[in-house]
């Protein structure tokens, strides 16, 4: 049984921002610390800061041979069974980080030439060069460090969907970057069968982490070693019939060996390989698509007809205004994920004096929303929902424009049922853009139908030509 089924959320994975895990068995997904790089939100920045402060203190302990500090940092890490993520043969028995393994991890870090030489700079580097540290360990360490923001995320999701919270639940270790110590508290969390539940955004999970030692070795280090052999005209060089010289990766691996010790040794000889790898991995691997997350095609792929009809069958007017907003949010989320994530309904701004109907975090790594983030101010994308059967006028446009700011973002969508005068509405949005008050893309029911048709085949990179054309109409 999934979390959505247990709590009767009347929603499936495509419209849920969190991983809809099985309540009894772990899902083999891992939290990727690189995934937070593109989350240009307060929550994402907080997570990046927590990971960096913890790992900086841990590296300092290694460099100064401070066994007491290092072991104390690692011993507070525990198996985060409450997420129901990771490896488990049966049930939710995590096996990555625990008291019995903290000493092994500390010893591996303390003895690592990669750590002492400065090759290891970030937590994810350890997966490349520190023995015994793989996807499961990195994921569990990251989850532990981020337990407090994940608790806050879980509480927000529960408030959104009406999931009951139980008070006075032990939080588990919480990393405090101000004191560089672990603390704990009693918090509100959902509970299933006497076990607490911690929800995880699906945009930060992967089947395989962005940093992969085998990929780094085969496609970066071996390329440098091949060039070295060719330049020296060494014994591994073979002459082909057409005169070309060749060195095979198989021959290189037989000569140099494999394993993390080899990666460290050869990276010290060829540091440019690591620089290239980090440069190519500056952006994390893309979030998992609907299809990649799917464990059951009947429930885990978007039911586009149901999502769209929930909007189209509503009667325009005030009576269904709330229902319209509630129907728009899951449809837009399914359409725009993984580019847009973390939907927040009735998002308060200006100390609660104003609210935005729906706010999304722009986490796009490609496509239209990535282009938007690179060329305009769009860390957040705002949505205003108007269940009008009448013309959208200047007051509605001014309302959305008033939600923009240089910090929050200056791009949004204005949803309405139909355009009485399309060209007049587009001209009003152009006027707003040219007055430097922000960029508003108006969408009506027929536009939503078009977007759905463009998304019927599950793909990972949607360029949204309708949105791109309408946006360019604002600035051309």
HUCORLIN-V721554 format. One record per pair of residues at least 24 apart in sequence whose C-alpha atoms are under 7 Angstrom apart, sorted by the first residue. I is the first residue (numbers start at 1). J is the second residue. Records with the same first field share a line. If there is no record, write none. Layout:
I = J / J
//
This chain:
7 = 163
9 = 161
12 = 299 / 300
13 = 300
14 = 290 / 300 / 301 / 302 / 334
15 = 330 / 333 / 334
17 = 201 / 202 / 341 / 342
18 = 199 / 200 / 201 / 202
19 = 199 / 200 / 201 / 202
21 = 84
24 = 91 / 92
25 = 84 / 90 / 91 / 92
26 = 84 / 85 / 86 / 87 / 88 / 91 / 92
27 = 84 / 85 / 86
28 = 85 / 86 / 87 / 207
29 = 85 / 86 / 205 / 206 / 207
30 = 85 / 86 / 135 / 136 / 139 / 205 / 206 / 207
31 = 139 / 142 / 143 / 204 / 205 / 206
32 = 139 / 204 / 205 / 206 / 209
33 = 124 / 142
34 = 210 / 284
35 = 204 / 284
36 = 204
38 = 363
39 = 363
40 = 379
41 = 361 / 379
47 = 146
50 = 145 / 146 / 177
51 = 142 / 145
53 = 177
55 = 122 / 123
62 = 109 / 110
63 = 116
70 = 106
71 = 103 / 106
74 = 102
75 = 99 / 102
76 = 173
77 = 141 / 144
79 = 140
80 = 140 / 143 / 144
82 = 196 / 197 / 198
83 = 197 / 198 / 199 / 200
86 = 136
96 = 136 / 137 / 140
97 = 137 / 140
114 = 264
124 = 211
127 = 213
128 = 212 / 213 / 260
129 = 260 / 263 / 264
130 = 260
131 = 260
135 = 208 / 209
145 = 174 / 175
147 = 174
148 = 174
150 = 198 / 199 / 200
151 = 198
154 = 198 / 199
155 = 189
164 = 190
165 = 189 / 190
166 = 190 / 191
203 = 287 / 338
204 = 287
206 = 288
210 = 284 / 285
216 = 277
217 = 263
220 = 273 / 277
221 = 273
222 = 249
286 = 365
287 = 338
289 = 338 / 460
290 = 458
291 = 458
302 = 334
304 = 452
307 = 331
312 = 445
316 = 387 / 388 / 389 / 417
317 = 387 / 388 / 389
318 = 387
321 = 387
324 = 387
325 = 385
335 = 455
338 = 364
339 = 363 / 364 / 369
340 = 364
356 = 382 / 383 / 384
357 = 383 / 384 / 385
358 = 382 / 383 / 384
359 = 383
366 = 461
367 = 461 / 462 / 463
368 = 463 / 464 / 468
377 = 406 / 409 / 410
378 = 409 / 410 / 411
379 = 408 / 409
380 = 408 / 409
381 = 409 / 411 / 412
382 = 411 / 412 / 413
383 = 412 / 413 / 414
384 = 413 / 414 / 415
385 = 414 / 415 / 416
386 = 415 / 416
387 = 416 / 417
388 = 416 / 417
389 = 417 / 418
390 = 420
391 = 419 / 420
392 = 425
401 = 437 / 438
404 = 438
410 = 438 / 439
411 = 438 / 439 / 440
412 = 439 / 440 / 441
413 = 440 / 441 / 442
414 = 440 / 441 / 442 / 443
415 = 442 / 443 / 444
416 = 443 / 444
417 = 444 / 445
418 = 444 / 445
419 = 444
429 = 474
430 = 474 / 475
433 = 474
441 = 470 / 471
//
